[in-house]
């Protein structure tokens, strides 16, 4: 097995060997190279202790020197070099209390999570693979190093990582490893929201986001995303649907681009259907008010997972408007653009299309035709640069003040009334016409008061 190491990685390894130490590329970079993928990072492991590494190379950064990691800088590139180590007792299912350096590579590899991540390589020795990681790659299997329960007790985040690697690589999880995942899933309660978010994001952006269903089946979502369990337990008995709420959401998720906002939107767009479900006299299910209520819940979930404000805001707005019924007229689409916001209209079209394609195929035709027509009208509005927001009005608050209005609610109300008229008739969006309309509105208001 031959791996082409980058020149600088090979240089660092050879320098360490030249000074009497062992050194290898290790972990994900070896795995990805075997898979024919370009590694994002190249990690190096060595028998040299941190201070010994620092003596060999001119420029280093003490990235995590307590745990044996030094970053070696070669020009503008940094490479993490970590001393072989044995982890001590773990606390809180996340970090070892102590770290012991060792000169034994095997001891270092034994502490790693999965066999596919426990391989090392250098050009002198070749592939070091004592846990059959290469075989597991060829047989497309995720398997823990050693006893799975021990690995998950040490670091509960590995439970989610197993599912994430399964989704990213399209591999199955080994039977014993999967049983341990199910047994230890509750340990995820000890993992920070930030780390859970990172793993969920990687899973959702993978080629196999449907693996979230596996997370549900083994009890992971019960801990990290309990709302999804409620969705999976909510049937939809009506003509428009053939899946339960959770399965429908997963199907919809597969129809959008690999975009974090879109994938979270599709996952959460029907999150409040379970609480909004009502059955009519004929036994047909309805979910009145679920978009608005779902938007509030989506915000709570994303904040719980420590998402940034921009992602949270965009997902929440898309959830709120995902069921909006477009009126197929220019005025109707201008009003829709005003309500929804032009910054997310194109995303909303994707959301609505995905939602439709995850419903009963017998209903696709009319719905997709309606959506295509709405998009066609909207694009015509964009081409004509028609006014759909206050900022596009050819008049502003200062103009109204010059007509005698004082800053305050009346001024804002007048601007919105002018916008309403322009949404109905774009030709009114000329300064002189708007000033004339404004004078009339102000006069009418004075007379009515």
C-alpha positions in Angstrom: 0.0 0.0 0.0 1.6 3.3 -1.1 0.3 6.7 -0.2 1.6 9.9 -1.8 2.5 12.1 1.2 2.6 15.9 0.6 6.1 17.2 0.4 6.0 19.1 3.6 4.4 16.2 5.5 7.1 13.9 4.3 9.8 16.4 5.2 8.5 16.7 8.8 8.3 12.9 9.2 11.8 12.4 7.7 13.3 15.1 10.0 11.9 13.4 13.0 13.2 10.0 11.8 16.6 11.6 11.0 16.9 12.7 14.6 16.2 9.2 15.9 12.5 9.2 16.5 9.5 7.4 14.9 7.0 9.5 13.0 3.9 8.7 10.8 1.0 10.4 9.2 -2.0 9.2 11.1 -5.8 9.0 11.3 -8.2 10.7 8.9 -5.6 11.7 6.4 -4.5 8.0 6.0 -8.2 6.9 5.7 -9.0 9.5 3.1 -5.9 8.7 1.1 -6.9 5.1 0.9 -10.4 6.1 -0.1 -8.9 8.2 -2.9 -10.0 11.5 -1.3 -8.0 14.6 -0.7 -7.4 14.9 3.0 -8.4 18.2 4.6 -5.6 18.0 7.2 -2.5 15.9 7.6 -1.8 14.9 11.2 1.5 13.5 12.3 2.2 11.3 15.3 5.7 10.7 16.7 7.7 9.1 19.5 9.4 12.5 20.1 8.1 14.5 23.1 6.8 18.0 22.5 10.0 19.8 23.6 12.0 17.4 21.4 9.8 18.3 18.4 10.3 22.0 19.2 14.1 21.6 19.1 14.1 20.1 15.6 12.0 22.7 13.9 12.6 26.5 13.8 9.0 27.6 14.0 6.4 25.9 16.2 3.2 26.8 18.0 2.2 25.2 21.3 -1.2 24.2 20.1 -2.0 21.7 22.8 1.3 21.0 24.4 -0.2 19.5 27.6 -1.7 16.8 25.5 1.4 16.4 23.3 0.5 18.5 20.3 2.8 21.0 18.7 2.1 22.8 15.4 5.1 22.8 13.1 5.1 25.8 10.7 6.6 25.5 7.3 6.3 28.8 5.5 2.5 29.6 5.9 1.4 26.0 6.5 0.9 24.5 9.9 1.0 20.7 10.7 0.0 19.3 14.0 2.6 16.9 15.4 1.4 14.9 18.4 3.5 12.6 20.7 2.4 9.0 21.1 0.2 8.9 24.2 -1.9 6.8 26.5 -5.0 8.4 27.8 -5.8 8.2 31.5 -9.2 7.8 33.0 -11.9 9.8 31.2 -14.3 12.2 32.9 -17.8 13.3 31.9 -17.7 10.9 28.9 -15.5 13.4 27.0 -11.9 14.0 28.1 -9.1 12.1 29.8 -8.0 13.4 33.2 -4.4 12.7 32.4 -2.2 11.9 29.4 0.9 9.8 29.5 3.4 10.0 26.7 4.7 6.7 25.3 7.3 5.6 22.8 5.0 2.8 21.5 2.9 3.5 18.4 0.6 0.6 19.1 -0.4 2.1 22.5 -1.2 5.3 20.7 -3.4 3.7 18.0 -5.3 1.7 20.6 -6.8 4.8 22.1 -8.4 5.9 18.8 -12.1 5.6 18.0 -12.6 3.5 14.9 -10.4 1.2 13.0 -10.5 3.3 9.8 -9.0 6.1 11.9 -6.4 4.0 13.6 -3.9 3.6 10.8 -0.5 5.2 10.4 1.8 5.6 7.4 5.3 6.7 6.4 7.2 5.9 3.3 9.9 3.9 5.1 7.6 1.5 7.0 4.5 1.7 4.9 1.0 1.2 6.3 0.7 0.3 10.0 -2.7 -1.3 10.4 -3.0 -3.5 13.5 -6.8 -3.2 13.8 -7.7 -4.1 10.2 -8.9 -0.6 9.3 -7.9 -1.2 5.6 -10.1 -4.3 5.5 -13.0 -2.3 7.1 -12.6 0.4 4.5 -12.8 -2.2 1.7 -15.8 -3.9 3.3 -17.4 -0.4 4.0 -17.7 -0.9 7.7 -17.5 1.4 10.8 -16.1 -0.5 13.7 -14.7 0.6 17.0 -11.1 -0.1 18.1 -11.3 -2.7 20.8 -14.4 -2.9 23.0 -17.1 -0.5 21.6 -18.7 0.2 25.0 -15.3 1.2 26.4 -14.7 3.6 23.5 -18.1 5.2 24.0 -17.7 5.5 27.8 -14.4 7.3 27.2 -15.9 9.8 24.7 -19.6 9.8 24.1 -19.2 12.1 21.1 -17.9 9.0 19.3 -21.5 7.7 19.3 -22.5 10.6 17.0 -19.3 10.3 15.1 -20.0 6.7 14.2 -23.3 7.8 12.6 -21.6 10.8 10.9 -18.9 8.6 9.3 -21.5 6.2 8.2 -23.4 9.0 6.5 -20.3 10.6 5.0 -18.8 7.4 3.7 -22.0 5.4 3.0 -20.6 2.6 5.3 -22.6 0.4 7.6 -21.9 0.3 11.3 -20.6 -3.0 12.6 -23.1 -5.0 14.6 -21.2 -4.9 17.9 -20.5 -1.2 17.5 -24.1 -0.5 16.7 -25.3 -2.4 19.8 -22.9 -0.3 21.9 -24.2 2.9 20.3 -27.8 1.9 21.3 -26.7 0.9 24.8 -24.6 4.1 25.4 -26.7 6.8 23.6 -27.8 8.4 26.8 -24.2 9.4 27.5 -24.6 12.1 24.8 -26.3 14.2 27.5 -22.8 15.0 28.8 -21.6 16.4 25.4 -21.7 20.1 24.7 -24.3 21.5 22.3 -21.6 23.0 20.1 -20.0 19.6 19.5 -23.4 17.9 18.9 -24.2 20.7 16.4 -20.9 20.1 14.5 -21.6 16.4 14.1 -25.3 16.9 13.1 -24.2 19.4 10.5 -21.7 17.1 9.0 -24.3 14.3 8.9 -27.0 16.5 7.3 -24.5 17.8 4.7 -23.3 14.3 3.8 -24.3 12.2 0.8 -26.5 10.1 3.1 -28.5 12.5 5.4 -31.1 9.7 5.7 -28.8 8.1 8.2 -30.5 10.4 10.7 -33.2 7.7 10.6 -30.6 5.3 12.0 -29.9 7.8 14.8 -33.6 7.7 15.6 -33.8 3.9 15.6 -30.9 3.5 18.1 -32.0 6.3 20.4 -29.6 9.1 19.6 -32.2 11.6 18.5 -34.1 11.0 21.7 -31.2 12.7 23.5 -29.9 15.3 21.0 -33.1 16.1 19.0 -36.2 14.7 20.8 -38.5 16.8 18.5 -37.6 14.4 15.7 -38.8 11.4 17.7 -42.2 13.2 18.0 -42.2 13.7 14.3 -41.5 10.1 13.6 -44.4 9.1 15.8 -46.9 11.3 14.0 -48.8 9.8 11.1 -50.4 12.0 8.4 -53.7 10.5 7.2 -54.7 12.6 4.3 -54.6 12.6 0.5 -51.5 14.8 0.3 -49.2 12.5 2.3 -47.8 9.0 2.1 -45.2 9.2 5.0 -45.3 10.1 8.6 -44.1 13.6 9.5 -40.5 12.6 10.3 -40.1 10.4 7.2 -41.6 13.1 5.0 -39.2 15.7 6.4 -36.2 13.4 5.7 -37.5 12.8 2.1 -37.8 16.5 1.6 -34.3 17.1 3.0 -32.9 14.9 0.2 -34.4 17.1 -2.5 -32.5 20.3 -1.6 -28.9 21.3 -2.2 -26.1 20.6 0.3 -26.8 23.8 2.0 -26.9 24.0 5.8 -29.8 26.4 5.9 -31.9 24.4 3.4 -31.2 21.1 5.1 -32.1 22.3 8.6 -35.2 24.0 7.2 -36.4 20.8 5.6 -35.7 18.8 8.7 -37.6 21.3 10.9 -40.3 22.7 8.6 -43.0 20.4 10.0 -41.6 20.2 13.5 -44.8 21.3 15.2 -47.2 19.1 13.2 -47.3 16.7 16.1 -48.8 19.4 18.4 -51.1 20.9 15.7 -52.6 17.7 14.5 -56.4 17.5 14.4 -58.7 14.9 12.8 -61.9 15.9 10.9 -65.2 14.0 10.9 -64.0 11.9 7.9 -60.8 10.8 9.7 -58.5 13.2 7.7 -55.6 14.8 9.5 -55.0 18.5 9.4 -52.2 20.6 10.9 -53.5 24.2 11.2 -51.0 26.8 12.3 -48.0 24.5 12.2 -45.7 26.8 10.2 -45.9 29.7 12.6 -45.6 27.5 15.7 -42.9 25.5 14.0 -40.9 28.7 13.4 -40.8 29.4 17.1 -39.8 25.8 17.9 -37.1 25.9 15.2 -35.6 29.0 16.8 -35.6 27.2 20.2 -33.8 24.2 18.7 -31.2 26.1 16.8 -30.5 28.3 19.8 -30.2 25.2 22.0 -27.6 23.9 19.5 -25.7 27.2 19.6 -26.2 28.2 16.0 -25.2 31.6 14.8 -27.9 34.3 14.5 -27.8 34.5 10.7 -28.4 30.8 10.2 -31.1 30.7 12.9 -32.9 33.7 11.5 -32.9 32.4 7.9 -34.1 28.9 8.9 -36.8 30.3 11.1 -38.2 32.5 8.4 -38.2 29.7 5.8 -40.1 27.4 8.3 -42.6 30.2 8.9 -43.3 30.7 5.2 -42.9 27.2 3.8 -46.6 26.7 3.4 -47.4 30.1 2.0 -49.9 30.0 -0.8 -48.7 32.2 -3.7 -51.3 34.2 -5.5 -50.5 33.8 -9.2 -50.7 37.4 -10.2 -47.9 40.1 -10.4 -49.5 41.9 -7.5 -49.8 38.7 -5.5 -46.2 37.8 -6.0 -45.1 41.4 -5.1 -47.0 41.0 -1.9 -45.4 37.6 -1.3 -41.9 39.1 -1.8 -42.7 41.9 0.6 -43.9 39.5 3.3 -41.2 36.9 2.9 -38.3 39.1 2.0 -36.5 39.0 -1.3 -33.3 37.8 0.4 -34.9 34.3 0.9 -37.4 34.0 -1.9 -35.1 31.8 -4.1 -34.5 29.6 -1.1 -38.2 29.4 -0.4 -38.8 28.2 -3.9 -36.4 25.3 -3.2 -38.0 24.6 0.1 -41.5 24.4 -1.4 -40.4 22.2 -4.3 -38.7 19.8 -1.9 -41.8 19.8 0.3 -44.0 18.9 -2.6 -41.7 16.1 -3.9 -41.8 14.5 -0.4 -45.6 14.3 -0.6 -48.0 12.0 -2.5 -46.7 11.8 -6.1 -50.4 11.9 -7.3 -50.4 15.5 -6.1 -47.2 16.7 -7.7 -48.4 17.9 -11.0 -50.7 20.8 -10.0 -48.5 21.8 -7.1 -45.3 21.9 -9.2 -47.1 23.8 -12.0 -48.4 26.3 -9.5 -44.9 26.8 -8.0 -43.3 27.1 -11.5 -45.8 29.8 -12.4 -45.1 31.7 -9.2 -41.4 31.6 -9.8 -41.9 32.8 -13.4 -43.9 35.8 -12.2 -41.4 36.6 -9.5 -38.4 36.5 -11.9 -40.3 38.9 -14.1 -40.7 41.3 -11.2 -37.0 41.1 -10.6 -36.2 41.8 -14.2 -38.4 44.9 -14.2 -36.9 45.9 -10.8 -40.3 46.6 -9.4 -40.7 47.9 -5.9 -41.5 45.2 -3.3 -39.9 46.7 -0.2 -39.9 50.1 1.6 -36.3 50.7 0.6 -37.3 50.5 -3.1 -39.9 53.3 -2.7 -38.9 56.5 -4.5 -39.9 58.5 -1.4 -38.7 58.3 2.2 -39.4 59.6 5.7 -37.7 62.9 5.1 -40.0 63.6 2.2 -43.0 63.1 4.4 -41.5 65.3 7.1 -41.2 68.0 4.5 -44.9 67.7 3.9 -45.7 68.3 7.5 -45.7 64.9 9.1 -43.7 64.4 12.3 -41.5 61.4 13.0 -43.4 58.6 14.6 -46.1 56.0 14.0 -48.1 58.2 11.6 -45.1 58.6 9.3 -44.4 54.9 9.3 -48.0 54.1 8.6 -48.1 56.5 5.7 -45.0 55.0 4.1 -46.6 51.5 4.4 -49.8 52.7 2.9 -47.8 54.1 -0.1 -46.0 50.8 -0.4 -49.4 49.0 -0.5 -50.5 51.1 -3.4 -47.2 50.5 -5.3 -47.4 46.8 -4.7 -50.7 46.9 -6.4 -49.6 49.3 -9.1 -45.8 49.5 -9.7 -46.3 52.5 -12.1 -47.0 54.6 -9.0 -43.4 54.4 -7.8 -42.4 57.8 -9.1 -41.4 60.6 -6.8 -44.0 63.1 -7.9 -46.9 60.6 -7.9 -45.9 59.4 -4.4 -45.7 62.9 -3.1 -49.2 63.6 -4.5 -50.5 60.4 -2.9 -48.8 61.2 0.4 -50.4 64.7 0.5 -53.8 63.1 -0.1 -53.2 60.5 2.7 -52.1 63.2 5.1 -55.2 65.4 4.2 -57.6 62.4 4.6 -56.0 61.6 8.0 -56.5 65.2 9.2 -60.1 65.3 8.0 -60.8 62.0 9.7 -59.3 63.2 13.0 
